[in-house]
Amino acid sequence: MPGPLPVNVVASMDDVLRQTAASAVLCDLPHAVVVQHDLYRGDDDDLLLRRVVHDLGGVVEDTGVALDHACLSCALREDMVPTATRLARSGRWERIVLALPVTAEPGLVRDALQGAVVGGRPVADVARFAGVLTVVDLSTLVDDLFGDDLLVERDLAMTDDDRRAVGEALAHQVECADIVATRGECAPDARALSVLRHLAGASATFADLHELDLAKALDQADGGHGPRRGDYRTAALPQPMDADGVWTLELTSWRPVHPARLHDRIVDLAGGRQRSRGWFWLPTRPHAVCGWDNAGGQLSIGTVGHWSAGDRQTRIVVTGIDDVQDRLRDAFDAVLMTDSELARGLDHWERHDDGFSPWLGDIDRAA
């Protein structure tokens, strides 16, 4: 009896690159099927999700899916999971490739596939997540990742309220990739390639899209090493050597951060042309893992889990191209709590408002 059908995800910031990758998959794997999702406006200007299923023989399905709620990521997951399950159960194909809408985050789909249940049966019985292929344009990578353009400014926003930065969307696609396929109009840019190696996971592979043996690469993909959104404790972060003007700095301590000083120095830690990710903990919320996700000039902070006993840690990993490492080290040391502050005990902080409720929610005193 054959095992669960492998399901791969294709992500890109460029529609042409996404289409090229999907076509290349079908050429290298003629018994695969591609499920492509895109957004479009209906006759009454309602936003719809278009699902096109096609294989080497042509289009199998072309369906418009109404968005039942405002969360596009939720709608995408709610259509992709049952569709992948249905196609896997048909027994018609040997691999499913999910071609995401341009700028979509592959980690959200991966997390939805893993552990999902459809019709009372685990999806894992018929379909298994088999990794992410991200396709990037080397000629624009550095500017896209470290610039401060918003998706809406480039007409790439997925919805009217999509305020993500270009760098944020790109970073999430690269960091979740098992395979990074590259394209560029000129000779490979050494700095761009170095940036990729600093951001992608330690087990990711890199190759030019037109030189990549996709059948072999997809079979060897390790099934997704990227973190759940914001929680980089699960990520296999790389340890590359600084080269070509690209560096990665790891800032780590067992100490919590002082809430007021973090507010004061947050621009020093998150400003400039950098990508930083990690987590921290606050004395006011000793049980909460506070996620740190910064790219494209935007910083996202949120609660992403709870600490196990003895595991609390503050760790921010920064990748950049400007000479600001000393500023980052100074700012990080400055926000950490001192011995004398810690000597007062965490109970002292139960009476304090840390000012992070808009991002982290109300403090749960009973936690």
RADA-V746413 format. One record per backbone hydrogen bond with DSSP energy under -1.0 kcal/mol. NH is the residue of the N-H (numbers start at 1). CO is the residue of the C=O. E is the energy in kcal/mol with one decimal. If there is no record, write none. Layout:
NH_CO_E / NH_CO_E
//
This chain:
5_126_-3.1 / 7_128_-2.4 / 8_96_-2.8 / 9_131_-2.1 / 10_98_-2.8 / 11_133_-2.4 / 18_14_-2.1 / 19_15_-2.6 / 20_16_-2.5 / 21_17_-2.4 / 22_18_-2.4 / 23_19_-2.3 / 24_20_-2.3 / 25_21_-2.1 / 26_22_-1.7 / 27_23_-1.9 / 28_24_-2.3 / 29_25_-2.7 / 32_29_-2.0 / 33_95_-2.1 / 34_54_-3.1 / 35_97_-3.2 / 36_52_-3.0 / 37_99_-2.0 / 38_50_-1.9 / 40_48_-2.0 / 42_46_-3.0 / 45_42_-2.0 / 48_40_-3.1 / 49_65_-3.0 / 50_38_-3.6 / 51_63_-3.4 / 52_36_-2.7 / 53_61_-2.1 / 54_34_-2.4 / 55_58_-2.3 / 58_55_-1.7 / 60_53_-3.7 / 61_53_-1.8 / 63_51_-2.9 / 65_49_-3.6 / 75_71_-2.2 / 76_72_-2.8 / 77_73_-2.3 / 78_74_-2.7 / 79_75_-1.3 / 80_76_-2.7 / 81_77_-2.2 / 83_79_-1.7 / 84_80_-3.0 / 85_81_-2.2 / 86_82_-2.6 / 87_83_-2.5 / 88_84_-2.1 / 89_85_-2.2 / 91_88_-1.0 / 94_31_-3.2 / 96_6_-2.4 / 97_33_-2.8 / 98_8_-3.2 / 99_35_-2.5 / 100_10_-2.3 / 103_12_-2.2 / 104_101_-2.4 / 110_106_-2.6 / 111_107_-2.5 / 112_108_-1.4 / 113_109_-2.3 / 114_110_-2.1 / 116_113_-1.4 / 118_121_-2.7 / 121_118_-1.5 / 123_116_-2.7 / 125_122_-1.5 / 126_123_-1.9 / 127_123_-2.8 / 128_5_-2.5 / 130_7_-3.4 / 133_9_-3.4 / 134_179_-2.6 / 135_11_-2.5 / 136_181_-2.5 / 138_183_-3.3 / 140_137_-1.2 / 144_140_-2.7 / 145_141_-2.8 / 146_142_-2.4 / 147_143_-1.4 / 151_164_-2.5 / 154_151_-1.2 / 155_152_-1.0 / 156_151_-2.8 / 162_159_-1.6 / 163_161_-1.0 / 166_149_-2.6 / 169_165_-2.0 / 170_166_-2.4 / 171_167_-2.5 / 172_168_-2.1 / 173_169_-1.6 / 174_170_-2.4 / 175_171_-2.8 / 177_174_-1.3 / 178_132_-2.3 / 179_132_-2.1 / 180_205_-3.0 / 181_134_-2.7 / 182_207_-2.2 / 183_136_-1.8 / 193_189_-2.5 / 194_190_-2.1 / 195_191_-2.4 / 196_192_-2.0 / 197_193_-1.9 / 198_194_-1.7 / 199_195_-1.6 / 200_196_-3.0 / 202_236_-2.0 / 204_201_-1.6 / 205_178_-2.1 / 207_180_-1.8 / 209_182_-2.5 / 211_208_-1.6 / 214_212_-1.3 / 217_213_-2.8 / 218_214_-2.9 / 219_215_-1.4 / 220_216_-1.6 / 231_228_-2.0 / 232_230_-1.0 / 234_231_-1.1 / 237_235_-1.4 / 243_246_-1.6 / 246_243_-2.0 / 247_320_-1.9 / 249_318_-3.3 / 251_316_-2.9 / 253_314_-2.5 / 257_281_-2.3 / 258_335_-3.6 / 262_258_-2.3 / 263_259_-2.0 / 264_260_-1.9 / 265_261_-2.1 / 269_265_-1.7 / 270_266_-2.3 / 271_267_-2.3 / 274_272_-1.4 / 275_319_-2.9 / 276_294_-2.2 / 277_317_-2.0 / 278_292_-2.1 / 279_315_-2.7 / 280_290_-2.1 / 285_282_-1.2 / 288_285_-1.6 / 289_305_-2.6 / 290_280_-2.1 / 291_302_-3.6 / 292_278_-2.4 / 293_300_-2.1 / 294_276_-3.1 / 295_298_-2.2 / 298_295_-1.9 / 300_293_-3.0 / 302_291_-1.2 / 304_289_-2.7 / 307_287_-1.9 / 311_308_-2.1 / 314_253_-3.3 / 315_279_-2.7 / 316_251_-2.9 / 317_277_-3.0 / 318_249_-3.1 / 319_275_-3.2 / 320_247_-2.1 / 321_273_-1.1 / 324_322_-1.8 / 328_324_-2.2 / 329_325_-2.4 / 330_326_-2.4 / 331_327_-2.4 / 332_328_-2.5 / 333_329_-2.6 / 334_330_-1.9 / 335_331_-1.5 / 337_256_-2.3 / 342_338_-2.4 / 343_339_-2.0 / 345_342_-1.9 / 349_346_-1.6 / 350_347_-1.4 / 352_349_-1.7 / 359_356_-1.4 / 360_356_-3.2 / 361_357_-2.2 / 365_363_-1.1 / 367_364_-1.4
//
